[in-house]
Amino acid sequence: AQKITQTQPGMFVQEKEAVTLDCTYDTSDPSYGLFWYKQPSSGEMIFLIYQGSYDQQNATEGRYSLNFQKARKSANLVISASQLGDSAMYFCAMKRMGSGYSTLTFGKGTMLLVSP
Amino acid sequence: DGGITQSPKYLFRKEGQNVTLSCEQNLNHDAMYWYRQDPGQGLRLIYYSQIVNDFQKGDIAEGYSVSREKKESFPLTVTSAQKNPTAFYLCASSLGGYSNQPQHFGDGTRLSIL
């Protein structure tokens, strides 16, 4: 079974600073993918970034980057130059890759508040 | 624009009543999913469908039913057997469960008990 743990219920950051949101995972599958989603107060889930377990480099998408440490089973999201619009819930999720159909397993999320 | 449309945005259910949440996508995705989100919690999978006329139970399927008669549509019925239906429901779709493609989500339906 897969498990995602997000240990930070809430995080505060000042505008223009960088922030790291933690995500650790547990799986026995050798091939898996890790996803980060943003959920603003309006409710929709917005896909941010993806990291495959066999990817050689850490994923980056604009201001988002993923600090992937496979041996430690962690996939932390780094947001650089925070903006007020980054205030939202952030969810880490994973799925098994390779053989067989698989679905996403989500963590409980981290609430990020960006202050002026 | 391609996307996922959920309706209604807000829904109220009376005791003993079944209600149906609509989910339509025009992304030409094969797979569709229904999730439930409770306050302070992550998303929990209710049902998913890989292809038309096929669907599987997720982690919390009891008290819910689905159908997949068309590729574009995956309605969720919350039956009277679901004793605690108050939650935020999210529908999603993806190219398939075998790929690394992300799931795309609708805006959600908030269900409350009258």
Interface residues (C-beta under 8 A of the other chain):
Chain A: I4 P9 G33 F35 Y37 S42 G43 E44 M45 I46 F47 Y50 G52 F91 A93 K95 M97 G100 Y101 S102 T103 L104 F106 G107 K108 G109
Chain B: Y33 G40 Q41 G42 L43 R44 L45 Y48 Q50 G58 F88 L90 A92 G96 G97 Y98 N100 P102 Q103 H104 F105 G106 D107 G108 R110
